[in-house]
Amino acid sequence: EAGVTQSPTHLIKTRGQQVTLRCSPISGHTSVYWYQQALGLGLQFLLWYDEGEERNRGNFPPRFSGRQFPNYSSELNVNALELEDSALYLCASSLGRTAYEQYFGPGTRLTVT
Amino acid sequence: DQQVKQNSPSLSVQEGRISILNCDYTNSMFDYFLWYKKYPAEGPTFLISISSIKDKNEDGRFTVFLNKSAKHLSLHIVPSQPGDSAVYFCARWNTGNQFYFGTGTSLTVIP
């Protein structure tokens, strides 16, 4: 069974640009989570999608947004990139909104110059 | 508000000895604590969990202890193996489906 996949693996953008990251959950999983791991910090919760709806978001500005498609895959969009957005962005999936065991993808390394 | 804190950024242990990773939390409202393990260039993988109604949960070489009065959580790995070298994150989860992760502790097991 395929795990959580993310694309691209690495990305370099300049300040002010926009970026879209993609995530495909494990088959059968309906919940998708996005996290940011900046250097020296833990995983910061960004967004949670379940059944196509945004269920919760972390303490991030509105330029961080996303969506979940009918096949449960998800996109994370970041507008007006800033240098401090440079981080590893991790996507995770779980069986549903009450399932605490998350399965993570390998992440997308975003560098903003 | 940092809901979970891992105060030790790194830990080195000899192979065969016990590794103890610690986590403190601030809010008592939770349903589960979880430990995740992360190798470089990979996403975190779930290791073990403990519910709020338990004091201990054991899975093979891994045991998690929960001290609710001290608001402290620890993961014991016995015996430690070189393949255990990774970054370990503690996380808390409640039925509002909110996850909070610590900053991680990098464990090095020396052969």
Interface residues (C-beta under 8 A of the other chain):
Chain A: V4 S31 Y33 Y35 G40 L41 G42 L43 Q44 F45 W48 D50 R55 N56 L90 C91 A92 R97 T98 Y100 E101 Q102 Y103 F104 G105 P106 G107
Chain B: Q6 D31 Y32 L34 Y36 A41 E42 G43 P44 T45 F46 S49 F89 A91 W93 T95 G96 N97 Q98 F99 Y100 F101 G102 T103 G104
